[in-house]
Amino acid sequence: MLLGISIVLVSCKGDTDDDTPIVLDAGILSGGPFTFTVDGTPDMVSGITLDANDLVGSNRGYVITDDAGNILGLPPTLAAVEGVDFDEAGAGVCLIWHIVYEDGLQGLEAGLNTSGLAGDYDLSNSLTVTRNGLNAGMLSGGPYNFVVDGTPDMVSAIALDDSMVNGDAQTYVITDDSKNILGIPPTLEAVKGVDFDGAGVGSCYIFHLTYSGELSGLEGGQNLNDLSGNFALSNFVVVNRNALNAGTLSGGPYNFVVDGTPDMVSSITLDDSELNGAAQTYVITDDSKNILGIPPTLEAVKGVDFDGAGVGSCYIFHLSYSGELAGLEGGQNLNDLSGNFALSNFVVVNRNALNAGTLSGGPYNFVVDGTPDMVSTVALDDTELTGEAQTYVITDDSKNILGIPPTLEAVKGVDFDGAGVGSCYIFHLTYSGELSGLEGGQNLNDLSGNFDLSNFVVVNRNPLNAGIISGGPFTFKVDGTPDMVSGIYLDDTNLTGTKQRWVITDDKNNILGLPPTIDAVEGVDFDAAGVGVCFIWHITYEEGLNGLDAGNNVADLDGFYALSNSIKVTRELPH
């Protein structure tokens, strides 16, 4: 069954002369053309007639095809043709033919194509049946581009060309850009009364809808793709609900040095090609978006001295807004703005501190021994150095200023041995403008002005080290029997100095003897010294030491030297 047509063929055989060729003739159909709307209502053709005056053929019937010749049905009679409901076939084009043929014709079946007919047959002219779908007309207007700014936005210029509209009922449908139904205004006037600003940022589609019979799914919150029934949708008109646009700033990032010299952002620009909103201004914040200033124009922004803000980072925004805007005040935060507004991208202004570079070298460990000690390998990495003036500063370990060598070569020429025992710090200093407190005897912590200090290099000026001796204490009886010390040991892991020897003193530090080696110390007979107390020391010293003689006192030594700890030797009377 196609088009509700059952296949029945009619035979019309008459007397023929076997020797006379038969020329088949299917006659001429008249009627139509027919145009229907596929809307669920039955559509039949009527008024069709067949001119059969010259009809020739043993068998005859009717053929209904689509416009490509595919056979849809084979109604046997004209009455059967006029009983076909073309609405059920859906939108498209049908052709109605009359056919005559002789026995043995092949291919005359529903589902096949008339181009495949094989045998003796003839087809009449065809009548056209056009099955049009429902037509919702053509909308014009838009696309509309509105700014969501609190001001009502209507599509006043939208229109419907309804010259081809059909269907039992019509309405308008407004959806989002995923075709979710937002509203169903019944008339074009109702559409024009919709305030699209209230829908917020996004896009809407406006459709005209026509339908016949039952239509399910036409409800707010449903989707147009889920409509079910006989309906048609027009093209759609787009309504873009755009956010406010503050434009695009270009320039920077700016990197300034806070050095007392004014710093302005002279090359900043605003691309306002897509700018909208009733009012605009600029806003300068810190890097936490706390509002520092609200310059009204770009010229005012370019007049701001960022050096005066001190070290840190600023953000420059362009702001566009409509209606009331709360929170736009110095000391407030951009995140707390309330109203219809938009912010541009921001331009960064980095307010950098002066940079004195980075020193490398050391720590240096020298021995205060009368030999000059220089920091020959100290170096300055000045790749990020800033500031109008530079110098070096040498302090003690409390940052009291000992010297201010102007160059690295001058630093390398300082003899740290001459400063005596202690520690020095070497700094590089950069500054701009006036700097107070940079004098010998002052302290770095009391400098005042725009300046920066590098890291410091340590110079340790260590004393001579005579090592640590162990053994004893020793106690002997003065009884005429030789008494020698033994087991004395010198730990020389930290020993310094070019000359060493041993010193034996009494308990008043008077020098009694100067044995050159530990073996010589252990060869001394302390019994011969009589009753009393001796001390054994190790001494290290440099050339030029005065006073290192028996009979002198170690307190009177003059020169570069160091004494170890002492070992006590007690000489007692026998009981």
LINGI-V94867 format. One record per pair of residues at least 12 apart in sequence whose ideal C-beta (glycine too) atoms are under 8 Angstrom apart, sorted by the first residue. I is the first residue (numbers start at 1). GAP is how many residues later the second one is. Records with the same first field share a line. If there is no record, write none. Layout:
BEGIN
I=GAP, GAP
END
This chain:
BEGIN
2=62, 69, 70, 71, 108, 109
3=61, 69, 70, 81, 82, 83, 85, 86, 91
4=69, 79, 80, 81, 84
5=59, 67, 68, 69, 70, 75, 79, 105
7=66, 67, 69, 102, 103
8=53, 66, 68, 72
9=50, 52, 65, 67
10=49, 50, 51, 66, 67
11=47, 48
12=43, 45, 46, 47, 48, 88
13=45, 46
14=44
22=34, 80, 98
23=33
24=32, 33, 76, 77, 78, 96, 97, 98
25=29, 30, 31, 32, 75, 97
26=29, 31, 34, 71, 72, 73, 74, 96, 97, 98
27=23, 24, 25, 26, 27, 28, 71, 73, 97
28=22, 23, 96, 97
29=19, 20, 21, 22, 67, 68, 69, 95, 96, 97, 98
30=18, 19, 20, 21, 97
31=14, 15, 16, 17, 18, 96
32=13, 15, 16, 64, 95, 96, 97
33=94, 95, 96, 97
34=52, 93, 94, 95, 96
35=94, 95, 97
36=50, 51, 93, 94, 95, 96
37=94, 95, 96, 97, 98, 129, 130
38=49, 51, 52, 53, 93, 94, 95, 96, 192
39=48, 95, 127, 128, 129, 173, 174, 191
40=47, 172, 173, 189, 190
41=46, 171
42=43, 45
43=42, 43, 44, 88
44=38, 39, 40, 41, 42
45=36, 37, 39, 41, 51, 82, 84
46=36
48=30, 33, 34, 48, 79
49=29
50=28, 48, 74
55=45
56=44, 66
57=43, 44, 45, 64, 65
58=42, 43, 44, 45
59=41, 42, 43, 44, 46
60=38, 39, 40, 41
61=13, 14, 15, 16, 37, 38
62=12, 13, 14, 15, 16, 18, 19, 34, 35, 36, 37
63=33, 34, 35, 36, 45, 51, 60
64=17, 20, 30, 31, 32, 33
65=29, 30, 32, 48, 49, 61
66=26, 27, 28, 29
67=25, 26, 27, 28
68=45
69=26, 44, 45, 46
70=41, 42, 43
71=37, 38, 39, 40, 41, 42, 43
72=17, 22, 38
73=37
74=34, 35, 36
81=15
86=43, 45
87=44
89=42
90=41, 43
91=40, 41, 42
92=39
93=35, 36, 37, 38
94=34, 35, 37
95=31, 32, 33, 34
96=30, 31, 33
97=17, 26, 27, 28, 29
98=25, 26
99=22, 23, 24, 25
100=21, 22
101=18, 19, 20, 21
102=17, 18, 19
104=15, 16
105=12, 13, 14, 15, 16
106=12, 13
107=12
108=13
132=34
133=99
134=32, 33, 76, 77, 78, 96, 97, 98
135=29, 30, 31, 32, 75, 97
136=29, 31, 34, 71, 72, 73, 74, 96, 97, 98
137=23, 24, 25, 26, 27, 28, 71, 73, 97
138=22, 23, 26, 96, 97
139=19, 20, 21, 22, 67, 68, 69, 95, 96, 97, 98
140=18, 19, 20, 21, 97
141=14, 16, 17, 18, 96
142=13, 16, 64, 95, 96, 97
143=94, 95, 96, 97
144=52, 93, 94, 95, 96
145=95, 97
146=50, 51, 93, 94, 95, 96
147=95, 96, 97, 98, 129, 130, 175
148=49, 52, 53, 93, 94, 95, 96, 192
149=48, 95, 127, 128, 129, 173, 174, 191
150=47, 172, 173, 190
151=46, 171, 172
152=43, 45, 46
153=42, 43, 44, 88
154=38, 39, 40, 41, 42
155=36, 37, 39, 41, 51, 82, 84
156=36
158=30, 33, 34, 48, 79
159=29
160=28, 48, 74
165=43, 45
166=44
167=43, 44, 45, 63, 64, 65
168=43, 44, 45
169=41, 42, 43, 46
170=38, 39, 40, 41
171=13, 14, 15, 37, 38, 47
172=12, 13, 14, 15, 16, 18, 19, 34, 35, 36, 37
173=33, 34, 35, 36, 45, 51, 60
174=17, 20, 30, 31, 32, 33
175=29, 30, 32, 48, 49
176=26, 27, 28, 29
177=25, 26, 27, 28
178=45
179=26, 44, 45, 46
180=41, 42, 43
181=37, 38, 39, 40, 41, 42, 43
182=17, 22, 38
183=37
184=34, 35, 36
191=15
196=43, 45
197=44
199=42
200=41
201=40, 41, 42
202=39
203=35, 36, 37, 38
204=34, 35, 37
205=31, 32, 33, 34
206=30, 31, 33
207=17, 26, 27, 28, 29
208=25, 26
209=22, 23, 24, 25
210=21, 22
211=18, 19, 20, 21
212=17, 18, 19
213=16, 17
214=15
215=12, 13, 14, 15, 16
216=12, 13
242=34
243=99
244=32, 33, 76, 77, 78, 96, 97, 98
245=29, 30, 31, 32, 75, 97
246=29, 31, 34, 71, 72, 73, 74, 96, 97, 98
247=23, 24, 25, 26, 27, 28, 71, 73, 97
248=22, 23, 96, 97
249=19, 20, 21, 22, 67, 68, 69, 95, 96, 97, 98
250=18, 19, 20, 21, 97
251=14, 16, 17, 18, 96
252=13, 16, 64, 95, 96, 97
253=94, 95, 96, 97
254=52, 93, 94, 95, 96
255=95, 97
256=50, 51, 93, 94, 95, 96
257=95, 96, 97, 98, 129, 130, 175
258=49, 52, 53, 93, 94, 95, 96, 192
259=48, 95, 127, 128, 129, 173, 174, 191
260=47, 172, 173, 190
261=46, 171
262=43, 45, 46
263=42, 43, 44, 88
264=38, 39, 40, 41, 42
265=36, 37, 39, 41, 51, 82, 84
266=36
268=30, 33, 34, 48, 79
269=29
270=28, 48, 74
275=45
276=44
277=43, 44, 45, 63, 64, 65
278=43, 44, 45
279=41, 42, 43
280=38, 39, 40, 41
281=13, 14, 15, 37, 38, 47
282=12, 13, 14, 15, 16, 18, 19, 34, 35, 36, 37
283=33, 34, 35, 36, 45, 51, 60
284=17, 20, 30, 31, 32, 33
285=29, 30, 32, 48, 49
286=26, 27, 28, 29
287=25, 26, 27, 28
288=45
289=26, 44, 45, 46
290=41, 42, 43
291=37, 38, 39, 40, 41, 42, 43
292=17, 22, 38
293=37
294=34, 35, 36
301=15
306=43, 45
307=44
309=42
310=41
311=40, 41, 42
312=39
313=35, 36, 37, 38
314=34, 35, 37
315=31, 32, 33, 34
316=30, 31, 33
317=17, 26, 27, 28, 29
318=25, 26
319=22, 23, 24, 25
320=21, 22, 24
321=18, 19, 20, 21
322=17, 18, 19
323=16, 17
324=15
325=12, 13, 14, 15, 16
326=12, 13
352=34
353=99
354=32, 33, 76, 77, 78, 96, 97, 98
355=29, 30, 31, 32, 75, 97
356=29, 31, 34, 71, 72, 73, 74, 95, 96, 97, 98
357=23, 24, 25, 26, 27, 28, 71, 73, 97
358=22, 23, 96, 97
359=19, 20, 21, 22, 67, 68, 69, 95, 96, 97, 98
360=18, 19, 20, 21, 97
361=14, 16, 17, 18, 96
362=13, 16, 64, 95, 96, 97
363=94, 95, 96, 97
364=52, 93, 94, 95, 96
365=95, 97
366=50, 51, 93, 94, 95, 96
367=95, 96, 97, 98, 129, 130
368=49, 52, 53, 93, 94, 95, 96, 192
369=48, 95, 127, 128, 129, 173, 191
370=47, 172, 174, 189, 190
371=46, 171
372=43, 45, 46
373=42, 43, 44, 88
374=38, 39, 40, 41, 42
375=36, 37, 39, 41, 51, 82, 84
376=36
378=30, 33, 34, 48, 79
379=29
380=28, 48, 74
385=45
386=44, 66
387=43, 44, 45, 63, 64, 65
388=43, 44, 45
389=41, 42, 43, 46
390=38, 39, 40, 41
391=13, 14, 15, 37, 38, 47
392=12, 13, 14, 15, 16, 18, 19, 34, 35, 36, 37
393=33, 34, 35, 36, 45, 51, 60
394=17, 20, 30, 31, 32, 33
395=29, 30, 32, 48, 49, 61
396=26, 27, 28, 29
397=25, 26, 27, 28
398=45
399=26, 44, 45, 46
400=41, 42, 43
401=37, 38, 39, 40, 41, 42, 43
402=17, 22, 38
403=37
404=34, 35, 36
411=15
416=43, 45
417=44
419=42
420=41
421=40, 41, 42
422=39
423=35, 36, 37, 38
424=34, 35, 37
425=31, 32, 33, 34
426=30, 31, 33
427=17, 26, 27, 28, 29
428=25, 26
429=22, 23, 24, 25
430=21, 22
431=18, 19, 20, 21
432=17, 18, 19
433=16, 17
434=15
435=12, 13, 14, 15, 16
436=12, 13
462=34
463=99
464=32, 33, 76, 77, 78, 96, 97, 98
465=29, 30, 31, 32, 75, 97
466=29, 31, 34, 71, 72, 73, 74, 95, 96, 97, 98
467=23, 24, 25, 26, 27, 28, 71, 73, 97
468=22, 23, 96, 97
469=19, 20, 21, 22, 67, 68, 69, 95, 96, 97, 98
470=18, 19, 21, 97
471=14, 15, 16, 17, 18, 96
472=13, 15, 16, 64, 95, 96, 97
473=94, 95, 96, 97
474=52, 93, 94, 95, 96
475=94, 95, 97
476=50, 51, 93, 94, 95, 96
477=50, 95, 96, 97
478=49, 52, 53, 93, 94, 95, 96
479=48, 95
480=47
481=46
482=43, 45, 46
483=42, 43, 44, 88
484=38, 39, 40, 41, 42
485=36, 37, 39, 41, 51, 82, 84
486=36
488=30, 33, 34, 48, 79
490=28, 48, 74
495=45
496=44, 66
497=43, 44, 45, 63, 64, 65
498=43, 44, 45
499=41, 42, 43, 44, 46
500=38, 39, 40, 41
501=13, 14, 15, 16, 37, 38
502=12, 13, 14, 15, 16, 18, 19, 34, 35, 36, 37
503=33, 34, 35, 36, 45, 51, 60
504=17, 20, 30, 31, 32, 33
505=29, 30, 32, 48, 49, 61
506=26, 27, 28, 29
507=25, 26, 27, 28
508=45
509=26, 44, 45, 46
510=41, 42, 43
511=37, 38, 39, 40, 41, 42, 43
512=17, 22, 38
513=37
514=34, 35, 36
521=15
526=43, 45
527=44
529=42
530=41
531=40, 41, 42
532=39
533=35, 36, 37, 38
534=34, 35, 37
535=31, 32, 33, 34
536=30, 31, 33
537=17, 26, 27, 28, 29
538=25, 26
539=22, 23, 24, 25
540=21, 22
541=18, 19, 20, 21
542=17, 18, 19
544=15, 16
545=12, 13, 14, 15, 16
546=12, 13
547=12
548=13
END
